[in-house]
């Protein structure tokens, strides 16, 4: 059986999990905790609430989203 030698640069990453993360990216664990991110999530939630078939649930989801946006907007404006 022939022997194959591979010479890799010192900084080469060979861990398949890290390679996948470098290629596809990963989410920052602290994302979503800052007020601007909370506003973004609230706006997304409000928009998704319009897709609910049940009007009562739609109203609840949108009310919560409006509260999240309003509270975090105050922090941004300060």
C-alpha positions in Angstrom: 0.0 0.0 0.0 1.5 3.4 -1.0 2.0 5.9 1.7 0.6 9.4 1.1 2.2 12.3 2.8 0.3 15.6 3.0 2.0 18.8 4.0 -0.5 21.2 5.5 0.3 24.8 6.5 0.4 25.3 10.2 -2.8 27.4 10.3 -4.9 24.8 8.3 -8.2 23.8 10.0 -9.0 20.1 9.5 -11.8 19.7 12.0 -14.9 18.9 9.9 -17.3 20.7 12.3 -15.2 23.9 12.3 -14.9 23.7 8.5 -18.7 23.5 8.2 -19.1 26.5 10.6 -16.6 28.5 8.6 -18.4 27.8 5.4 -22.0 28.2 6.6 -21.4 30.7 9.5 -22.7 30.5 13.0 -24.9 32.6 15.1 -23.4 34.9 17.6 -24.6 33.7 21.1 -25.2 37.3 22.2 -27.3 38.1 19.2 -30.8 39.2 20.1 -30.1 40.7 23.5 -29.4 44.3 22.4 -32.4 46.7 22.0 -32.0 47.1 18.3 -32.1 43.3 17.8 -35.1 43.1 20.0 -36.9 45.7 17.9 -36.0 43.6 14.8 -37.3 40.5 16.4 -40.5 42.3 17.4 -41.1 43.6 13.9 -40.6 40.1 12.5 -42.9 38.6 15.1 -45.6 41.3 14.3 -45.3 40.4 10.6 -45.6 36.7 11.2 -48.6 37.3 13.4 -50.5 38.5 10.3 -50.2 35.0 8.9 -52.1 33.3 11.8 -55.6 32.1 10.9 -57.1 32.6 14.3 -57.9 36.3 14.8 -57.7 36.1 18.6 -54.2 34.6 18.4 -53.2 37.1 15.8 -54.2 39.9 18.1 -52.3 38.5 21.0 -49.1 37.9 19.0 -49.2 41.3 17.5 -49.9 43.0 20.9 -46.8 41.3 22.4 -44.7 42.2 19.4 -45.9 45.9 19.6 -44.9 45.9 23.3 -41.4 44.5 22.6 -40.9 47.1 19.9 -42.2 50.0 22.0 -40.1 49.1 25.1 -36.9 48.6 23.2 -37.3 51.6 21.0 -37.3 53.7 24.2 -33.9 52.2 25.1 -32.6 53.1 21.6 -33.8 56.7 21.7 -32.3 57.4 25.1 
